[in-house]
Amino acid sequence: MAHGDITHIDIPVSDTARATDFYSRLFGWQIAEVPGFEGYPMWQAPNGISGGGLAPRSDDFTQPRSYVEVDSIDETIAAAEAVGGSVAMAKQPITDTSAWAVIVDPDGNHVGLFEGTVGG
């Protein structure tokens, strides 16, 4: 992945087992929890490239959210704010080498940001 690439898509779900059954049967996605990320089953599309997670639905997370890889979340947030965006969720660590945040574009769309590496 490189700066600006879509890294993954989170789909908000209220029933993980039901969503796992639905998406795996409908699209052939492989869906499983990964050690260290319990409660966040990750999906992998048959192309082996596309993927994301089934995340708990909440009042402020009701629509799928794409995540874009950036070199620096802090710099990207500053740039977004400079051109009319805002922050929905401040930078949060994932691992020692990765983090995420959510910005809002001028039309109210939430866009996830991903920085770093996870695993290997």
C-alpha positions as CSV (number, residue, x, y, z in Angstrom):
1,M,0.0,0.0,0.0
2,A,1.1,3.6,-0.6
3,H,0.0,7.0,0.5
4,G,-3.6,7.6,-0.8
5,D,-4.5,3.9,-1.3
6,I,-7.7,2.6,0.2
7,T,-6.5,0.1,2.8
8,H,-9.7,-1.4,4.0
9,I,-13.5,-0.9,4.6
10,D,-15.2,-1.3,7.9
11,I,-18.9,-2.4,7.8
12,P,-21.0,-1.6,10.9
13,V,-22.9,-4.6,12.1
14,S,-25.3,-5.3,15.0
15,D,-25.0,-9.1,14.9
16,T,-21.5,-10.4,14.0
17,A,-22.5,-14.0,13.4
18,R,-25.4,-13.0,11.1
19,A,-23.1,-10.6,9.2
20,T,-20.4,-13.2,8.9
21,D,-22.8,-15.7,7.5
22,F,-24.4,-13.2,5.1
23,Y,-21.1,-11.8,3.6
24,S,-19.3,-15.2,3.4
25,R,-22.2,-16.8,1.7
26,L,-23.0,-13.9,-0.6
27,F,-19.5,-12.9,-1.7
28,G,-17.3,-15.8,-0.7
29,W,-15.4,-13.7,1.8
30,Q,-13.2,-15.4,4.3
31,I,-14.1,-13.9,7.7
32,A,-12.2,-14.6,10.9
33,E,-11.0,-13.0,14.1
34,V,-7.3,-12.5,14.2
35,P,-5.3,-12.8,17.5
36,G,-5.0,-9.4,19.1
37,F,-8.1,-8.1,17.3
38,E,-10.8,-10.1,19.1
39,G,-14.3,-8.7,18.5
40,Y,-13.3,-7.3,15.1
41,P,-13.6,-10.1,12.6
42,M,-11.7,-9.3,9.5
43,W,-12.8,-10.1,6.0
44,Q,-10.8,-11.0,2.9
45,A,-12.3,-10.9,-0.6
46,P,-11.5,-13.7,-3.0
47,N,-9.1,-11.4,-4.9
48,G,-6.8,-11.6,-1.8
49,I,-6.4,-7.8,-1.9
50,S,-9.7,-6.3,-0.8
51,G,-10.6,-6.5,2.9
52,G,-11.7,-4.9,6.0
53,G,-13.6,-5.6,9.2
54,L,-17.0,-6.2,10.7
55,A,-17.2,-3.5,13.4
56,P,-19.8,-3.0,16.0
57,R,-22.6,-0.6,14.9
58,S,-23.0,2.5,17.1
59,D,-24.9,5.7,17.0
60,D,-22.0,7.4,15.2
61,F,-21.0,4.5,13.0
62,T,-24.0,3.5,10.8
63,Q,-22.5,3.4,7.3
64,P,-19.5,1.6,5.8
65,R,-16.3,3.6,6.1
66,S,-13.3,3.5,3.8
67,Y,-9.8,4.0,5.2
68,V,-7.1,5.8,3.3
69,E,-3.4,5.2,4.0
70,V,-1.5,8.3,4.8
71,D,2.2,9.0,5.7
72,S,1.1,11.1,8.8
73,I,-2.3,11.3,10.4
74,D,-1.4,14.5,12.2
75,E,-0.3,16.2,9.0
76,T,-3.4,14.9,7.1
77,I,-5.7,16.1,9.8
78,A,-4.1,19.6,9.7
79,A,-4.4,19.6,5.9
80,A,-8.0,18.5,6.0
81,E,-8.9,21.2,8.5
82,A,-7.1,23.8,6.3
83,V,-9.4,22.9,3.3
84,G,-12.7,22.8,5.2
85,G,-12.7,19.4,6.8
86,S,-13.0,18.5,10.5
87,V,-12.1,15.6,12.8
88,A,-14.7,13.0,13.9
89,M,-12.3,10.9,15.8
90,A,-8.8,11.9,16.9
91,K,-5.8,9.7,16.2
92,Q,-6.0,6.4,18.1
93,P,-3.3,3.7,18.3
94,I,-3.9,0.2,16.8
95,T,-0.4,-1.3,17.5
96,D,3.0,0.2,18.4
97,T,3.5,0.9,14.7
98,S,0.0,1.9,13.5
99,A,-2.8,4.3,14.2
100,W,-6.2,5.4,12.8
101,A,-8.4,8.5,12.9
102,V,-11.6,9.7,11.1
103,I,-12.0,13.0,9.3
104,V,-15.2,14.6,7.9
105,D,-15.2,16.2,4.5
106,P,-17.1,19.4,3.7
107,D,-20.1,17.3,2.7
108,G,-20.3,15.4,6.0
109,N,-18.7,12.2,4.7
110,H,-16.6,10.3,7.2
111,V,-13.2,9.1,5.9
112,G,-10.9,6.9,7.9
113,L,-7.2,7.4,8.0
114,F,-4.6,4.7,8.5
115,E,-0.9,5.2,9.3
116,G,1.8,2.6,9.8
117,T,2.0,-1.1,9.6
118,V,0.2,-3.9,11.3
119,G,2.0,-7.2,11.9
120,G,5.0,-8.6,10.1
